[in-house]
């Protein structure tokens, strides 16, 4: 068993020519601040859960992900598979290093200020946080569940996020890749027939996109917090083309909820009875589309997360 103060550090490269330089900078800061850690590097999504489990089995009490929202998603899903008593002893931290670092940004962790991030993590200030959970049936007829820290997107934004991952490697710039993805998506079908229950409301109409946020949801659920036992939901009905550009402007400016096509809710559960042909993204990554109805709920105070001092 390892020293309880030693970090298990999982490095998830984001690809590109800058990847090695980024890790060299992080490594230098860790050494300067005297962090005692063991380091492993992930090769793909499946390896993240395997390596997290290895850390847990070897007694690491502090596990730090050098990665983005998707890597954090893999980590919490691994933690949710272990015994609650064992999970209670583990604290999860993050050094932002992904294409999308929305959950880290919510807490004030910066991509550029590695020194400040590491100094905060060293102080081991823990906050118990909520997770969202989607329960669904897969193509094999198996009952499944998947947890999320930030959000689930259904429809247009999920498709944009998928395209953005592909174009990011071409353009490099996050903003440019997002705008390119948005323009390309305008040329495609923009709305989806949905049947959704939220609280006492039944939504049965064409919807452009829906975001269920345990966190800020990439700007679509800006008032959501991962510690109040509630999910924020934004349902966007089909706007006219001019309203669409107004919507993207408000989205970029952080005023998404001000658009007249956006209908916000706050709830403990969302029941999706039908969302035909709509892509589903979970913490920025496409998931296998559930077959038939699915439910999204929140589980309170289930993960120990390291937050800034």
Secondary structure, DSSP 8 states (H G I E B T S, - for coil): ---TT-EEEEE----STTHHHHHHHHHHHHHHTT--EEEEE--SHHHHHHHHHHHHHTT-SEEEEEE-HHHHHHHHHHHTTS-HHHHHT-EEEEEE-SS--HHHHHTT--SS-HHHHHHHHHTT-EEEEEEEEEEEE-TTS-EEEEEESSEEEEEHHHHHHHHHHHHHHHH--HHHHHHHHHHHHHTS---EEEEEEETTEEEEEEEEEEEEESS-GGGTSTT--TTSS-EEEEEEE---HHHHHHHHHHHHTT-GGGSTTEEEEEESEEEEEEETT--EEETTEE----SS-EEEEEEEEEEEEE---
